[in-house]
Amino acid sequence: MIKQGSNLLSVFKIIITIFLLIFTLEAKEQLLIGSGLQGKGYHTLAKSIKKILNDNNASINLKVLSTSGSIDNLIKLRNDEIDMAIVQNDTAFLQKMGNLYLKITPQTILK
C-alpha cells in the first residue's frame, strides 16, 4: 500500500509540474529534458511529458535528451546542459548523503 501511495504522489508531482509549465511560460521557450535510456520507462515518460506540453502550450518546445540515467541527469542539470530532468528520488537523496553505492560525493553533482 505504501508503494501505491508513493506512486500516486509521484504522478501528482508530475501533473503539477506540467500544469505549471503549461500556464506560466509566455515567450517561445525551448526546453531540454534529460530522460534516461532510449526505449526505457523514463524515456517514454519524458516523451509523454513532451507531447502534453507541446500540444497544450504553443510557447513551449520541449525536446527529450536520452541519457544514462539519474546521475547523468543531475550532472547535466548542474552544468546547465539540460533545463529539467527525470531523477529517481532515492538517487537524489542517496547522492546528497554521499552514499558509497553511488561512488560520488555530494560535491561532485550538487553545488
N, C-alpha and C positions, 0 to 999 in steps of 0.2 A: 504494500500500500504506500509506503514511503516513496518508492521508486516512481509510482504513478503520480504522486503529488509533485515530486521533483520535476518530472516531465511536463506536467501542466504548468508549473512555474516557468520553465524554460520556454515553452510555447507562448505564454503570456508576455514574457520579456521580448521575444521576437516580434510579436504583434504590436506592442507598444513602440518599439524601435521603428518598425515600418511605418506606423501611423505618424510618428513624429517627423520622419523623413519626408513622407508624402506631403504633409501640410506645412512644413517650415521652410523648405528651400524655395527661394524666389527666382533667382537667376539660373540660367542653364548651368548645371553643375555636373561635371564628370567625376564620378567616384569609382574607386577600385576597391573591391572586397577580396581579401585573402580567404580561400575556402579550405582546401585540403586536396588530397589526391583525386585526380580526374576519375570520374566514374564511381566514386565512393559516396557515402552518405552526406558528408559536409559539403562536398562539391555540388551535389544535387540540391541540397538545401540552399546554397548560395545562388544557384541558378533560379530557384523558385523565388527567392527574395528579389533577384534582379528583375524577373518578369513582373512581379507585383508592383515594384517601384516604377519601372519604366512604363508599364501600362497605365498607371494611375497618376503620374505626375510628369508632365512634359518637360519640366525643368530639371529632371534627373536623367542622367545617362550612366547607369551603374554597369560596370564591367567586372567579370569574375576572373580572378587570377588563381590558377591551380598552384597549390603549394604543397610542401611535405607535411604540413600539419600545424598544430597549435604553437609549438615553439618557433617554427619558421615564421608564423604569422605575428607572434609577439616581436620578433626581431625586426620584421618588415615594418610593423607599426612604429617601433622606436626610431627606425631610420627614415621615416616618412615615405616609404616606398608604396604603402597602401593607406587607404583612408579608414577602413574598417575591416574587421576580421571575425571569423568564427573561431572561438577558442574554447576548449573544454574548461569548465570552471575548475576542475580539480588540477589541471595542468597549471593554470594561472596561480592557484593557491599554493601548490607544491613548489613552483618556481619561486614565488615570492618568499617562501620559507627557506629556500636554499636546499630543497630535498636532494639528497645524494643520487637518487634514482635518475634524476634528470641530468646529472653531471654538469649543471650550470648554476652559477651563483646568481642571486637577485641582481647584482650589479651588471651582469652580462646582458640582461634583457631590459629590465625596468630601470629607469633613471630615478 
